[in-house]
Amino acid sequence: MATRTDQFVSPDYFAVDELLSEEHKLIRDAVRAYVKKEISPIIEDYAQRAEFPEHIVRQLGELGCFGPTVPANYGGGGLDYISYGLMMQELERGDSGVRSTASVQGSLVMFPIHAYGSEAQRKKYLPKLASGEWLGCFGLTEPNHGSDPSSMLTTIQDAGDHVILNGAKMWISNAPFAQVAVVWAKDDAGDIRGVIVERGMEGFSTPTTHGKWSLRASATGELVFDQVKVPKENILPNVKGLKGPLGCLTKARFGIAWGVVGAAMDCYDTALRYSQERIQFGKPIGAFQLQQKKLAEMVTEITKAQLLNWRLGVLMNEGKVTPQQVSMAKRNSCEIAAQICRDARQILGGMGITGEYSVMRHMMNLESVITYEGTHDIHLLITGMDITVFNAFK
């Protein structure tokens, strides 16, 4: 497929840039330039072939997209959460799979090692993960337990100086290429614990998930554990219970809330440009009322989401954010992004389903993003319980 030129111009209808620091804008612009140069020209071809562009892992590490909020002395960027959000926005503007690679690495692998790990674990793993030398993955979802992780069947059994890990995890981003996995399993007492599993441990395998219509340029697989001996020093010592993985998911959902707005921005920009260039009935289709309605609604929803995300970032930086607020933002961003992609596809007509434009790829990707790390309905119930105090999960 021919290399394409990325003409993206970011919508900023309410001058949200003025709420950002100069450092924020420099970071965002650096990632935007990277996506234009390295991701946009190749990503459609990788998606068509259902391949992960493995070479970008080192690039993302060099750019500082892995663990940007982790302290610099462990190899991270030492940046704030608005910087992290802007990075995810720009990466997902390129492709949701690229953002998934980065947000799994930072929020689901590096964050728990930093927050819940020992100093020895931090020094061993974080620098290599930050640089992209190692890729990590996060094992929580199981074949029979997705939205109900407390019922997980994966276990660790005490065996002296090590534990024996048995079970399986499913729908795991980065799994086929990961050197390490942060895995959540129940111990002999029934408590959920985090363990760091390394590639090469006997009985540990990562079969690739094939046949996806979504996140086709992302590496997805399973984690299979058959009597895997894991040294006890690989257990995360500073957390016990479901609050461990849920704490990670709050950070990852924050990144998703920002990320999918990037996909929405790309679809809006594509549709706007197409509406100004495509001539029907003697004039650009953007001159027709129904097309203007779609475009006006798109930029309105993008603007609202940008402001919501910015405020969420401020609260996260101040340590005041609640998981429920993050849930609301994740759900809102996914909902508006999915609708914007669909409307953009309609504006492009038949061209919207081809690889000549990014819109259909974004549409398919968002069907995964709207489901993973808390489904759309689960996030509704999280908000519902927060405002009514009634638990409607079961």
N, C-alpha and C positions, 0 to 999 in steps of 0.2 A: 504494500500500500504506500502511496506517495507521502513523503514528508509534508506536514502541514505547517503553515505559519500561524502562530497564536496571536490573534489581534485583540485579546481581552482588554477591556477598559472597565475598571471597577465602578459600580454604582455607589454613590454616596449622597443621597438626596437630602439628608438632614445634616450634612457637614459633620458626620461622626468623627472624621479625622481630627477635628479640633479637640476632641476628648482624649486623644492619644498623645503620648509623649513623643519626643523626637526619636528616642530609642525604639519605642514601639513601631514607629513608621519605618525606621531603618531595617528592623528585623523583618517586618512584613514584606517590604520591598525586596529584600534579599531573597526570601523564599519565593516570592512571585517571579522574580527574574530567573531563579533556578527552574521553576516549573515551566516557564516559557521556553527555556533553552533545552532542558534535559528530559522533561516528562511529556509535554504536549506533542512533540514530534514523533514519539515512539509508542505512546500508551495505547492508541487504538489498535495498532498492529499486535501488541502483546495481548490485548483483550480478545481480538479475533482468534488468536491462536491458543487462548486460555493458558498463557504462560506468565509467570511472575518475573519481572525484570530484576533479577537478583543483584545485578551490578549497582543498583541504586542504594543498596543498604549502606555501603561505605560512603557514598555521596551524602546521604541523609545524616550520617554520623559527623562527617566533616562540616556540614552546614549547621550542626548544633540542634537538629530536630529530635534527637533521642535524649529524653530526660532533661529538657531545658530548665525545669524548675529544681532539679537536683543540684545540691551545692557543688561549686566548681572544684573543690578538693577531692571529689569523687569522680570527676570527669564531666559532670553536668554543666549546664549553662549558668546556674544561679540566678535565673530570670524570674519574673513574676508571672502570674497566671494569664494576664491579658496578652503577654508575649506568646505564651504557649497557645492560647486560643487563636491568635492571628496566624501562627505557624500552621495550625491544623486547618484553618479556613483556606489558606493558600494551597496547601497540599491537596485538600479535597476538591478544590477548584480544578486541579489536574485530574484526580481520580480518587474515589473513595478507598480503593485498595491501597493506594500509596499512603493516605492518611491513616488507614487501619494499621499498616506496618509500623508507623511512627507512634501512634497512640497506644498500641499494645506494648511496644518496647518501653515507652516512657511511663505510662500510667499503670500498666498491669504487671510489668516485670521489674523495672527499676524502682518505681515507687514503693512496692511492698518490701523489696530488699533494703531500701534506705529506711523506711518507716518501721518495719517489723524485724529487720535482720540484725545480726551481730556485727560488731565492727570488722571482724575478720571476713564475714560474708560481703560486707560493703566494699572492702578493699579488693577482694578477689574478683567480684563480678561487675561492679558498676563501671569502672573505667573501660573495660572491654565492651560492655554493652553501649556505653555512651559513644564510643568511637565507631561503632558498627563492625568491629572485629568479630563480635559475637551477636547473634540474633536470638531473641528470647520469645517465649510464648507463655500463655496463661491458661491453666487447665481448671475450669470450674464446671461448665456445662457437660452433662452426660447424655448418652443416648435416650435414657428414660426420665431424665430430670433436668429440665431447662429452666423454667420459671420458678421451680421449687428446689433450689439447690440444697436446702437443709435435709432433703431426703436422699442425698448422694449415696452411692454404693461403694465408691472407691475408698480403700482402707489402707492404713499403715499399722503393722503389728510389730511390737517390740521384739527385738532379737539380739539383745546384748548391746554391742557398740554400733548397731545399725537397726534400721526398721525395714520390714518387707512391705513393699507397695504393690497392691493389686487393684485392677479396675480399668476403666476406660473413660476418656473424655472425647467430646465430639464438637465439630464446628470450630476448630481452633485455628485462628489466623496465625500465620508464620510457622506453623508446626512442621511442615516438610523440610524447612531449611534451618530450624532453630538449633542452636547449640545447648541452650538451657531452657527449662520449663519450670515456672512457678506453679505447683500443683496443690490443689486443696483436697484433703482426704480426712476421713474420720480415724482417730486413734482408738486404742483399746477401750478407752473410757467413753467413747462416742463423741469426743470433742473434735471440731473441725480444726485442722492444723495445716499450715503451709509448709511445703517441702520443695527444695530446689533439686530438680532432676537434671542430670547432664547426659547429653548424647554419648553413647558408647557404653552406658551402664547396661549390663546384661539383662535382657527381658524387656527393654524399653524400645518401642518402635513407633513410627509416625507415618502411617499410610496416608497418601494424598487423597483428598476428596475430589472426584471427577464429576463431570456432567453438570456443572453449575451454569445457570443463565445469568448469574449476578456475581459481582466481584471476580470477574474472570481473569483480571490481571493481578489478582491477589493469591498468595499461597495459603490454601486452607487444607486442614487435615484432621486426623484423629491422634490421640495419644493413647497408646495401649501399654499397660503395665502388667507383666506376667512374672510375679515373684522377683521384683526388682529390689536389689539390696541398695539402700540409700543410707549413707553415713549419718549418724545423729547430728553431726555438725552442720548438716544441710537443712535441718529443721529451722524454720523462722522462730526465734525464741520469744519474741515480744508481742505475740498476738495469739489469741485462742478464741474459737467460735466464728460464727458467720460474719461478725463485724470486720474480720480481716479481709475477705474477698469483697465485701460490700464497700469497704473504704476505698479499695482500688477502683471499683466500678464508678463511684462518685467522681473520681478524677477523670476516668475515661469518658464518662457521659458528658462531663464539662467540655472535653475536647470535641466530642461529637456535635454538641450544640453549636459550637463555632464552625466545625468542619462542614456540615451539610449546607450551611449558609453559603459557603464557597461554591458548592455544586449549584445551588440556586442562582447565585450571581453569574456563574458561567452560562447557565441556560438562558437567563434573562438577557445577558449581553449578546448572546448568539441570536436570540429571537428578535431583539431590537434591531440589530444590524441587518438581519435578513428582511425584516419588514420594511426597511428603508431602501433596500436594493431590489426586491422582488416586485416586478411589474405585472399587474393583472387588471384587465378592463381599463387599460390606459393610464394607470397611476400606481404608485407604490402601495402594497397591501397595508402598510402602516397608516395610510390615509383613511382606511375604513374603520367605522366606529367599533365593530366587534373586536378587531385586532387591537385597537387602542385600549379597549376595556381590559383585555387580557394583560397587556403590558403595564397598564396603570395599576392593576391589582398586584402584579408581580413585584413592582418596585415598592409598593406600599408594604407588602408583607416582608420583603427583604429589609426595609428600613426599620420596621418594628422589631424584627429579629436581631438586627445589628444593635439596636439600643438595649434590648433585653440582655443580650450576651455581654455587652459592655458593662452593664450594671452587675451582672452575675460575676464578671471578672473582678470588679471592685470589691464585692462582698467576699470573694474567694481570697483576694489579696489581704483583706482585713481580718481574715479568719472568722467571719460572721456568717458564711454561707451555710445553708442546711442542705442535706441530701434531697429533700423534697423540692427545694428551689431548683436544684440541678435537674431533677426529673422533669419539672415543668418546662424548663428550657430545652432539654433534649427532645421531649415530645413535640413541643411547638415548632422547633426548627425542622424536625423530620417531616412534620405534617405540611408545613408551608413549602419546603423544598420539593417534596414529592409532587404537590399540586403545580408548582411552578414548572417543573420538568415536563409534566403532562401538557400544560398549556403551551409551553415552548414547542413541544413536538407538534401540536396542532398548527401553530403558526407556520412551522416549516413544511407542513403538508407531508407529501410522500418522502421528501428529502430528509425529514426528521427521523426516519427509521434506518437511515444508512450510516455507515461509518465515516461519511464525509463530514459529519457534525458530531459533537460530543453528547448531544441531548439524550439519545436513546441509551447510550452507555450509562449516563448519570441516572436515568430512570430505573434501569435494571439494578444498578448498584444500590440505590436508595431502598429498594425492596428488602435488601439485607439489613441496611443500617437502621431502618424503621423497626426491625425485629430484634437485632442483637443488643446485648447489654441492657436488657429490659425491653420487652415488647411495648408497642403503643398502648395496649390495654393495661398492662402492668403499671405503666407510668400514670395513667389516668387514676388507677386505684390508689397509687401512692399519694397523689394530690387529694383524692377523695377522702382517704383516711386522715390526712393532715388537717383538712378543714372541718370534717364532721366528727372526728375521733372514733368512728366506727370502722372496724376491720372487715372489709368485704372480700378479702382474698380467699376465704374458705368458709 
